[in-house]
Amino acid sequence: MKKRPTRATAYLTVALLVLVALRYTPELPDTPAAGVLQQGAAATTPPLAIAKFVAPAISSRTEKLNRGETLIGLFKRVGISDHSAQEIVRAATTSAIEPRYLQAGMPVEFTGDSAGDEPKELVFHLGIDRLLRMRRSADGWVGTEERLPWTTDTVVVAGTINSTLYEAMDDGAAQYFPARAKDELTWTLADIFEYRVDMSRDLQVGDKFRALVERSVGPGGITKVGKVLAASFTLSGTEISAVRFESKNASPQFYDATGRSMRAAFLRAPLEFRRISSTFGTRFHPILGRWKAHKGTDYAAASGTPVRAIGDAIVIKAGWGGGYGNVLELRHRNGYVTRYGHLRGFAKGIRAGVRVNIAQTVAYVGTTGLSTGPHLHFEVLVNGVQRDSRLALRSVAGDPILRAERGAFEARREHLLASLSAAPGVVRLASR
């Protein structure tokens, strides 16, 4: 019985000590746990779960190379020391950069641990799909060239002529190609059909075109026109198709649906960039002031625009021709003669008796003779009689495909024309 008072006394003593401790212990501040972790030296080391959100500050900036500026100049402008700038240039030159060919406007990215520090990484944007990434290591700067990926697909583009082929292309290809690429596609189509169609004269309102085109899309959405695989024009209800075929014995070229080469004995127009101002027939002569038969076609073009021979020929005249001004006459096979008037001058070496090739530059657009402005007057004579070139040159067809390749061509033709007939947009090439 004597042990109970002793145990009770011990319990009482502990209780009194707890009360005293609570009375004299200062209250904790009313601060969230995250705030406590940020109180500087008084704070304890944060747990790992919170420390992973704390990262060193990263400073990144992009500068462009100014016109006439060197890489050393650019580096000094952003605060890199002379010694480091020299090291970077040496490493970059060793890796991929030829300083002589750097272009103004080239972006360079600088990345460092914090603002004011020299960078630990640089990225030179050498091209739309080409980078040089420079990293600083313990052994110096090391460069790695990187190629950014392109994607390639195939699209069908279609349009209707309401004014010009350019405008029809703008309407039909706007969602697939940017402005420059649309122009390139227009020129490519004109080149494919230049032996069959004069884009400045033969197209009429309501005519249609279609093209099956490979398209490449690169970094930042930049778009390039790839190979045209097939194309067609419907002119006044008549369709002319062209199919790209890779022969085993020759370079790839285009053939029509019957298997004849789109290349023929004559081009349809003497200017590569065509803009017509007058057609064959009767017109009011702007200098003579009277109506007269206009035995040819006028192509309005800037003075100095190259004039090309529409076919293989021999020069029979290159000199002054009265109202024609400087005039060039070429004799072709089968009794054809072509005449080019109002020329500013002739290409080097062009004189009577010289042989010229199809598409060769033979002269330059001018305004000599009876002319009110720069243009080319073009005539076609068949057996000495002036003929409308639209009719005279239309019937001259290209060579047929080799008999040994006829089967392969027909399979390729059906394959591509089936895809060409699909709705405009991205397509999968039709099965063979």
RAUR-V803514 format. One line per field, one symbol per residue. ss: DSSP state (A for helix, B for strand, O for the rest). phi: phi as a letter, one per 30 degrees, with the letter a starting at -180 (. if undefined). psi: psi as a letter, one per 20 degrees, with the letter a starting at -180 (. if undefined). A space follows every 50 residues. Layout:
# RAUR-V803514
ss=???
phi=???
psi=???
This chain:
# RAUR-V803514
ss=OAAAAAAAAAAAAAAAAAAAAAAAOOOOOOOOAAAAAOOAAAOOOOOAAA AOOOOOOOBBBBBBOOOOOOAAAAAAAOOOOAAAAAAAAAAAAAAOOOAA AOOOOOBBBBBBOOOOOOOOBBBBBBBOOBBBBBBBBOOBBBBBBBBOOO BBBBBBBBBBOOOOAAAAAAAAAOOOOOAAAAAAAAAAAAAAOOOOOOOO OOOOOOOBBBBBBBBBBOAAAOBBBBBBBBBBBBBOOBBBBBBBBOOOOO OOBBBOOOOBBOOOOOOOOOOOOOOBBBOOBBBBOOOOOOBBBBOOBBBB OOOOOBBBOOOOBBBBBBBBOAAAOBBBBBBOAAABBBBBBBBBBBOOOO OOOOBBOOOOBBBBBBOOOOOOOOBBBBBBBBOOBBBOAAAAOOOOOOOB OOAAAAAAAAAAAAAAAAAAOOOOBBBOOOOO
phi=.ddddddddddddddddddddddcddddddbdeddddcdidddddddddc dddcbddccbbbbcdddidcdedddddcjddedddddddddddddacced cdcdjddbccbbdadjdddcbbbccdadbbbbccbdbdcjdbcbdbcddc cbbbbccbacdcbbdedddeddcedcbdedddddddddddddcddcbcdd bddbejdbbbbcbdbccceiidbbdcdddaaabcchiccccbbdbcddca deacbdddjcdddbdbddbdcdccbdbacdkcbdddcdibdbdcdlbccd adejddccddadacdcabadbiddidbbbbccdiidbcbbciddacdeid aejddbceiddcabebbdidbcadaccbbbcchicdbdddcdcdddcddd ddedcedddddddddddddddddekdbceddd
psi=iihghghhhgggggghhgggghhjpqqqqmpqghhhijkchiqrpqqhhh hiioqqppppqpqqprpiqrhggghhhjjpqgghgggggggghhgipohh jpqqipqpppprhrphqqqiqqopnhahkpqoopqpahjappqppppqqq qpapqppqrpohfrhghhhgghjhihqrgghgghhghgghggjiihpoii hhpqpiqqqqpopppppapjjppqpbpphqrqpoolippoqppppoqhjr qprqqahijqqipahqqiqiphopoqiqrpbpropigikrpqpnlappop qqpipppqpirprppipnbpkchibpqpppparkjppqporkqhaqqpio rpiqqqqpjppiaqpbkrbnpirprpppqppolippqohhhhihiorrqq qqhhjgghghggghghhghhirqqapqppqq.
